[in-house]
Amino acid sequence: MTMTWTTADIPDLSGQSMIITGANSGIGLEAAIVLAQKGAAVTLAVRDAVRGQSAADRIRASYPQAELEVARLDLADLAGVRHFASEWIAGHPEGLDVLINNAGVMAIPRRETADGFEMQLGTNHLGHFALTGLLVDTLNPGGRVVTVSSGAHRFGQMNFDDLQAADSYQKWRVYGQSKLANILFALELHRRAEAAGADLRSVVVHPGYAATNLQSAGPRMSGSRLGESLSGLANRVLAQSAEAGAWPTEMAATDPDVPSGSFIGPTGRMRQRGTPGYETPSEAARDVVAAGRLWEMSTDLTGVTYPW
């Protein structure tokens, strides 16, 4: 296995087809820049197509040869997820090599998705669960699903009796639950694919503390100018760049030695910054019973079944 990974280790990706959700800013955009630069054909799957096109134009300005397309995907609307998946499959007979489940929301006031799910769980987990299930049959042999979680999974707990936080909503607790759900899903996907003999790799990552617009969205939605200012200050003083925050994602998507079922994050100070490497998620994230229960509930909620 790679011991000290850098972007110089990324092989030529010509001929590979990739989808990155939430690729118009932050970690998703940084990953799209690097992967397109290395030759991959990248679909920027974004909620706002105008911002997505701006991101694509920015990449092409530096790398005119970049093979990019922009497609609208709102993970908070299952009908939209189904539409995106069917359109993408119809337009890409070559199949999919890497799906990067990157998009997310963090610590926002309670909102609901178009399908009535709590917004953080609905966007961060259920939307990606549905998307992956709809695309998994189009994955080429050796294809990868990379799911972006967070160090916040370590304080997350699955509240199966109130999964949508209808009875009690605390924005950080619910965010931690959604990021824990990401890992439970990714590891269960690994186990189920392996049991079925499916040739795919499911890898989960976290970016550490990276400066993106994710931190300011919650305070802005709450109308807290102070919170927005403080998050901006913390980003400038404490965080690593979004470019560095994307390294675990890029390693998971491209390193030929990455095993399915692994967890990758920064290896530097407090595992919040620095070069990527392997680590162990929380005990709760390795709970096989909870993972199975979440999978069945997610299947019931989304109506999406996997082929195995």
Secondary structure, 3 states (H helix, E strand, C coil): CCCCCCHHHCCCCCCCEEEEECCCCHHHHHHHHHHHHCCCEEEEEECCHHHHHHHHHHHHHHCCCCEEEEEECCCCCHHHHHHHHHHHHHHCCCCEEEEEECCCCCCCCCCECCCCCEHHHHHHHHHHHHHHHHHHHHEEEEEEEEEECCHHHHHCCCCHHHCCCCCCCCHHHHHHHHHHHHHHHHHHHHHHHHHHCCCEEEEEECCCCECCCHHHHHHHHCCCHHHHHHHHHHHHHHCECHHHHCHHHHHHHHCCCCCCCCEEEECCHHHCCCCEEECCCCCHHHCHHHHHHHHHHHHHHHCCCCCC
